[in-house]
Amino acid sequence: MPTVAIVGRPNVGKSALFNRLAGRRIAIVHDQPGVTRDRISAPCHITNTPCTLIDTGGIGATLDDGFGAAVSTEADIAMQTADLILFIVDAKDGITSIDQTLAQKLRKSKAPVQLVINKADNEKQEQLTGDFASLGYGSGIPTSAELGKNMDQLADAIDQVIEPLQRDIEEAEEVVKREGLKIAIVGRPNAGKSSLINAILKDDRTIVSDIAGTTRDAVDVPYEFLGELHTLIDTAGLRRRTKMDSSVEVFSAMRAERSIRRADICLLVIDCAEGVSAQDRKIARMIQDEKKPCLIVLNKFDLYHPGAQKNVRLEEATEHVRNELFFLAYAPYVCVSALKKQSIGLVFAKLAEIRKHAQEPITTGKLNRFLGAAFEKKPPQAKKGSKRLKLLYATTAINDRYTAIPVPTYILFVNDKRLMQENYEQYLTNRLREDHPTPGIPITFSVRSRNATDEKKRRK
């Protein structure tokens, strides 16, 4: 699709306008300059012609966290690849020296530029917008992203530019891309999540720094691989809430948690050199609680006992992860170095293996035969003074929310679900994994009493 880049100096309302055009809150809106650092993309919601919006970091101001140059580079890349540039200025502040410098810079862009005068919240401010014509991009469109003012006028201006481009794209399109996976890349700060995305894309798409917390938004990055269009979701590093030093970081953590929920599969990135931390375990628990497919990526493997033989290093790293993340035993792992781009191909190779096994859920007949044999080999222990758990029937249900990677729930109908003990459920899980391997896919049992009437009677 055609791309529309939103550029401007910090705090002119780019992210608020991005959210308005996208039709949902994606970019974090905050009055602190420099909140947006990476390029964030999303489909435009209000135009007649489909297009992709790109929100960029503020240009021209020196940020207090040392990311000014990187943000400017990100915006430069967006301008070089965009089909239309929305140049955002602030009606309340008037023309600034940074606006004038940016206007001069944008004249070198091959893409057309549409001036958008944001924060024209009332008639008085709208009357002052004529001053911006001196920037050389016409009178501009006065808008208020916060109030939704003049969004139809802005949508018409965007359509006028991109509609002919979209027709050209449709005529040239020969292969219809299949929708791929939504892949959430999660982990604690500075584990190398953005570096991993850059290594997969073979492009410096996201800002990489050794300062924890570089990524603040959940950044959706499209990635085409073998005819499928995947979405890589680069999430903010999750820290304990007690260590979050600003409201922006709290919002970022909330976005990361939501990204896990909407993903088809999670890549849990672990800093192999530092080992599994308490925060890694917390994130792994979140993945487990959401019943998400998972692949563990042991990053920075080049720094893990570099003097030892590779097979010894692999064995030690595996043992460490399995001991520390024993509750996420269903997740396979790969060892990579994102920074050095080593073994990156293993990630999608393992994802393909996970998807293949997920497409072959165990049939109802085989499930009942397997469970019958498991109950016979190791009958459940009877609680003191109560009956023994008996399996009556079992079936497999596929959660409709998961389409790319089906996640089954095994429903067990028993004489009394209260008799199911946690250790026996774990026994069934282990046996099922041995009999029907599904790496990367969680196993969930839903234990139900014989019928709802019996259960209600027992509760009374």
C-alpha atoms as one frame of an Amber mdcrd trajectory, in Angstrom:
protein
   0.000   0.000   0.000   1.055   3.644  -0.405   2.730   5.051   2.702   2.010
   8.369   4.418   4.706   9.662   6.802   3.839  12.047   9.630   6.783  14.340
  10.439   7.350  17.432  12.532   9.221  18.774  15.510   8.598  17.238  18.967
   5.270  17.725  20.728   3.232  19.137  17.826   0.694  16.288  18.112   2.031
  13.804  15.540   1.137  10.733  17.603  -2.333  12.117  18.433  -2.962  12.691
  14.718  -1.572   9.226  13.927  -4.038   7.648  16.366  -6.907   9.703  14.904
  -6.110   8.648  11.345  -5.568   5.017  12.398  -8.887   4.957  14.257  -7.409
   3.541  17.458  -4.858   4.407  20.146  -1.573   2.922  18.972   1.152   5.509
  19.542   1.629   6.793  23.096   0.405  10.378  23.431   2.187  12.351  26.120
   3.134  15.991  26.695   6.755  14.957  27.231   8.731  15.731  24.027  10.478
  12.773  22.424   8.102  10.011  23.573   7.950   8.511  20.058  11.364   7.205
  19.019  10.861   4.486  16.402   8.862   4.568  13.212   5.418   3.156  14.047
   3.141   1.970  11.243  -0.565   1.168  10.992  -3.295   1.127   8.318  -5.155
   4.416   7.839  -8.767   4.192   8.965 -10.407   7.329   7.519  -9.262   7.438
   3.874 -11.155   5.824   1.005  -7.903   4.509  -0.446  -5.967   1.983   1.681
  -2.614   3.302   2.867  -0.070   2.803   5.637   0.618   5.535   8.173   4.106
   6.026   9.599   4.545   7.993  12.817   8.068   9.286  13.373  10.020  10.715
  16.247  10.219  14.498  16.612  12.899  16.137  14.470  15.142  19.042  15.296
  15.143  19.266  19.077  17.873  17.890  21.321  16.325  15.188  23.456  17.527
  14.863  27.024  18.106  11.111  26.719  20.626  11.154  23.867  18.364   9.807
  21.118  18.082  12.997  19.039  20.347  11.837  16.198  18.768   8.377  15.997
  15.234   9.814  15.915  16.221  12.233  13.136  17.655   9.328  11.141  14.443
   7.348  11.570  12.428  10.303  10.268  14.822  10.688   7.311  14.232   7.055
   6.353  10.458   7.546   6.586  10.664  10.584   4.307  12.767   8.718   1.771
  10.287   5.832   1.551   6.962   7.714   1.879   4.568   8.467  -0.972   3.137
  11.469   0.895   4.479  13.505   3.820   2.216  15.194   6.347   4.241  18.125
   7.737   2.748  18.858  11.187   3.087  22.250  12.872   1.526  23.691  16.046
  -1.102  26.459  15.657  -0.703  27.474  19.308   3.083  27.936  19.131   3.195
  29.541  15.686   6.190  29.184  13.371   9.425  28.216  15.119  12.980  28.129
  13.855  12.814  24.321  13.898   9.711  24.427  11.650  11.558  26.648   9.195
  14.602  24.370   9.158  12.414  21.305   8.669  10.475  23.026   5.874  13.771
  23.615   4.100  14.782  19.985   4.626  11.477  18.668   3.249  12.015  20.496
  -0.054  14.602  17.813  -0.871  11.963  15.091  -0.539  10.697  13.495  -3.739
   7.283  12.883  -2.165   4.633  15.632  -2.084   4.239  17.475   1.224   0.898
  18.392   2.820   1.092  21.038   5.556  -1.128  20.204   8.554  -1.638  22.920
  11.185  -2.548  20.958  14.294  -3.981  22.170  17.607  -6.258  24.698  15.844
  -8.834  23.921  18.497 -10.914  27.082  18.172 -11.799  29.792  15.628  -9.262
  32.274  16.993  -6.383  29.843  16.545  -7.641  28.854  13.086  -7.511  32.518
  11.962  -3.804  32.631  12.813  -2.940  29.678  10.584  -2.383  31.916   7.537
   1.052  32.805   8.879   2.246  29.257   8.107   1.969  29.901   4.348   5.435
  31.480   4.592   6.843  27.962   5.001   6.204  27.435   1.292   3.589  24.655
   1.427   0.420  26.652   0.888  -2.143  27.626   3.498  -2.265  24.115   4.966
  -5.159  22.283   6.616  -6.071  23.458  10.128  -6.888  20.462  12.327  -7.323
  19.395  15.908  -6.286  15.781  16.419  -7.570  15.950  19.975 -11.065  17.113
  18.927 -11.193  15.328  15.554 -11.597  18.640  13.713 -11.297  18.744   9.878
 -10.323  15.075   9.634 -12.576  14.656   6.553 -10.747  17.485   4.795  -7.391
  15.911   5.627  -8.599  12.482   4.433  -9.677  13.985   1.083  -6.248  15.600
   0.663  -4.510  12.272   1.356  -6.829  10.394  -1.047  -6.112  12.894  -3.817
  -2.422  11.958  -3.727  -2.488   8.230  -2.993  -5.485   7.051  -5.030  -3.568
   7.112  -8.354  -0.623   5.378  -6.645  -2.855   2.622  -5.313  -4.252   1.957
  -8.780  -0.708   1.583 -10.114   0.165  -0.811  -7.273  -2.916  -2.960  -7.880
  -2.110  -3.213 -11.576   1.473  -4.253 -10.833   0.556  -6.705  -8.073   0.959
 -10.237  -9.417   1.119 -12.281  -6.214  -1.494 -12.005  -3.489   0.320 -12.309
  -0.189  -1.170 -14.625   2.394  -1.638 -13.252   5.868   1.073 -14.631   8.122
   1.739 -14.602  11.839   1.435 -11.846  14.405   4.703 -12.365  16.289   5.172
 -10.557  19.615   8.846 -10.147  20.507   8.944  -9.800  24.285  11.564  -9.724
  27.015  13.079  -7.557  29.685  14.799  -4.279  28.779  18.026  -4.529  26.786
  17.628  -8.229  25.976  18.061  -7.431  22.268  14.467  -7.400  20.979  14.948
  -4.507  18.549  18.294  -5.937  17.417  16.528  -9.214  16.624  13.948  -7.433
  14.454  16.685  -5.538  12.631  18.569  -8.797  12.038  15.423 -10.481  10.657
  14.664  -7.532   8.380  18.347  -7.034   7.463  17.666  -3.346   8.062  18.080
  -0.836  10.887  14.316  -0.563  11.286  14.187   0.077  15.036  16.443   2.133
  17.247  19.030   0.016  19.066  20.826   1.276  22.151  22.451  -0.145  25.238
  20.182   2.113  27.283  17.296   0.061  28.677  13.862   1.287  27.636  14.713
   2.493  24.131  11.498   1.067  22.668   8.440   2.657  24.264   5.559   1.918
  21.901   4.517  -1.495  20.668   5.888  -1.168  17.117   4.199  -3.257  14.395
   6.647  -4.057  11.599   5.477  -5.872   8.429   7.793  -8.611   7.179   7.326
 -10.701   4.058   8.740 -14.224   4.159   8.065 -17.008   1.659   4.921 -15.373
   0.298   3.396 -14.552   3.684   3.075 -11.110   5.236   3.951 -11.422   8.921
   3.712  -8.735  11.594   6.650  -8.393  13.980   5.512  -6.678  17.182   8.488
  -5.035  18.893   7.413  -4.449  22.488   8.751  -2.308  25.268  10.949  -4.191
  27.723   8.958  -5.222  30.779  10.273  -4.275  34.205   8.764  -4.548  37.656
   6.232  -1.761  38.141   8.118  -0.544  41.216  11.092   0.225  38.941   9.106
   2.167  36.345  10.235   5.763  36.633   7.662   7.521  34.460   4.076   7.319
  33.278   5.358   6.728  29.730   7.109   3.546  30.861   3.942   2.316  32.596
   1.960   2.891  29.380   4.660   1.044  27.430   4.410  -1.984  29.718   0.632
  -2.033  29.288   1.099  -1.999  25.508   3.537  -4.902  25.733   1.069  -6.937
  27.785  -1.679  -6.287  25.229   0.713  -7.259  22.437   1.125 -10.683  24.030
  -2.650 -11.134  24.051  -3.132 -10.259  20.374  -0.160 -12.237  19.079  -0.331
 -15.634  17.390   2.997 -16.580  18.955   5.503 -14.968  21.323   9.267 -14.889
  20.931  10.636 -14.654  24.466  14.066 -13.043  24.088  16.516 -13.944  26.865
  19.919 -12.330  27.367  21.920 -15.529  27.300  25.047 -13.835  28.626  23.293
 -12.634  31.783  21.040 -15.659  32.244  17.370 -15.958  33.160  16.249 -13.275
  35.604  13.204 -12.914  37.857  11.695 -10.547  35.290  12.207 -13.131  32.528
  10.247 -15.606  34.636   7.466 -13.064  35.134   7.149 -12.476  31.391   7.193
 -16.235  30.794   4.333 -16.579  33.296   2.358 -13.971  31.362   2.810 -16.006
  28.170   1.770 -19.162  30.007  -1.292 -17.486  31.576  -2.436 -16.228  28.171
  -1.966 -19.773  26.800   0.184 -18.490  23.957   2.443 -20.497  21.665   6.034
 -19.587  22.426   9.576 -19.836  21.108  12.465 -18.944  23.422  15.259 -16.994
  21.713  18.534 -17.143  23.612  20.173 -13.969  22.350  23.804 -12.838  22.728
  24.915 -16.466  22.510  28.272 -15.237  21.180  28.954 -13.820  24.668  27.980
 -17.014  26.512  31.189 -18.838  27.561  32.854 -17.919  24.236  35.955 -19.973
  25.006  34.095 -23.297  25.317  33.055 -25.669  22.525  29.723 -24.856  20.884
  28.003 -28.141  21.789  29.007 -27.682  25.439  27.712 -24.109  25.421  24.413
 -25.229  23.870  23.989 -27.971  26.467  24.714 -25.640  29.378  22.441 -22.881
  28.040  19.618 -25.368  27.502  19.940 -26.817  30.990  19.914 -23.334  32.528
  16.758 -22.298  30.643  14.932 -25.536  31.365  15.696 -25.259  35.094  14.725
 -21.585  35.360  11.677 -21.725  33.061  10.508 -25.246  33.891   6.845 -24.171
  33.773   7.307 -23.126  30.108   8.693 -26.515  29.140   6.534 -26.643  26.006
   8.548 -23.801  24.410  11.483 -24.846  22.202  14.522 -22.596  21.920  17.072
 -21.249  19.466  20.452 -19.688  20.231  21.328 -16.588  18.197  23.366 -13.412
  18.157  21.117 -10.662  16.826  23.864  -8.051  16.840  26.207 -10.239  14.777
  23.277 -11.690  12.764  24.300 -15.254  13.627  21.809 -18.164  13.323  18.866
 -15.789  12.660  17.482 -18.216  10.079  16.812 -20.710  12.877  14.028 -18.470
  14.210  11.696 -18.848  11.216  12.748 -22.453  10.707  11.566 -23.231  14.238
   8.398 -21.157  13.750   7.603 -23.239  10.665   8.071 -26.429  12.707   5.736
 -25.138  15.424   3.047 -24.226  12.873   3.335 -27.606  11.152   2.710 -29.559
  14.356  -0.097 -27.186  15.387  -2.005 -27.977  12.186  -2.250 -31.632  13.240
  -4.322 -31.691  16.454  -4.993 -35.049  18.022  -8.308 -36.574  16.929 -11.081
 -37.315  19.410 -10.774 -41.072  18.950  -7.018 -41.104  19.461  -7.347 -38.749
  22.450  -9.776 -41.103  24.203  -7.633 -44.154  23.491  -4.534 -42.376  24.753
  -6.184 -41.091  27.945  -7.751 -44.481  28.610  -4.313 -46.109  28.416  -2.791
 -43.384  30.623  -5.487 -43.843  33.302  -4.983 -47.608  33.162  -1.197 -47.418
  33.438  -1.287 -45.000  36.372  -4.726 -44.740  37.997  -5.377 -41.476  39.879
  -5.074 -41.695  43.642  -8.304 -41.478  45.606  -8.548 -38.751  48.191  -9.229
 -39.934  51.721 -12.916 -40.636  52.172 -13.818 -39.866  48.544 -14.260 -41.618
  45.245 -11.553 -42.125  42.676 -11.442 -39.860  39.592 -12.932 -41.595  36.546
 -12.667 -40.454  32.951 -15.946 -40.746  31.029 -15.139 -39.058  27.743 -12.730
 -36.558  26.185 -12.812 -34.263  23.181 -10.673 -31.558  21.565 -11.801 -27.941
  21.149  -9.893 -25.394  19.059 -10.025 -21.803  20.245 -11.506 -19.774  17.365
  -9.345 -16.758  18.204  -6.261 -18.596  16.997  -6.231 -19.147  13.255  -2.597
 -19.036  12.188  -1.508 -21.348  15.021  -4.431 -23.362  16.448  -4.284 -23.836
  20.218  -6.374 -26.794  21.425  -8.132 -27.273  24.739  -8.649 -30.889  25.797
 -12.034 -31.217  27.500 -12.253 -34.100  29.975 -15.664 -35.218  31.213 -15.212
 -36.974  34.559 -17.364 -38.197  37.423 -16.355 -35.242  39.653 -13.894 -32.573
  38.536 -12.961 -31.822  42.145 -11.145 -35.156  42.223  -8.614 -34.025  39.595
  -5.302 -33.329  41.318  -2.676 -30.979  39.930   0.072 -33.605  39.875  -2.162
 -36.010  37.930  -3.008 -33.327  35.379   0.723 -32.739  34.957   1.200 -36.484
  34.460  -1.382 -36.446  31.647   0.318 -33.390  30.109   3.720 -35.101  30.081
   2.322 -38.299  28.607   0.418 -36.372  25.918   3.577 -34.529  24.896   5.416
 -37.839  24.560   2.633 -39.429  22.534   1.667 -36.413  20.417   4.530 -33.855
  20.272   3.437 -30.265  19.643   6.513 -28.115  20.361   5.736 -24.520  21.182
   2.026 -25.164  21.819   0.599 -25.092  25.376  -1.510 -27.999  26.563  -4.685
 -27.006  28.400  -7.162 -29.343  30.069 -10.715 -28.266  30.860 -12.050 -30.747
  33.421 -15.837 -30.937  33.705 -18.120 -32.981  35.897 -20.488 -35.482  34.323
 -23.221 -32.899  33.794 -24.152 -29.449  34.968 -27.076 -30.704  37.101 -24.838
 -32.991  39.160 -22.385 -30.175  39.700 -25.090 -27.765  40.913 -26.365 -30.409
  43.348 -22.861 -30.885  44.789 -22.467 -27.129  45.287 -25.725 -27.022  47.268
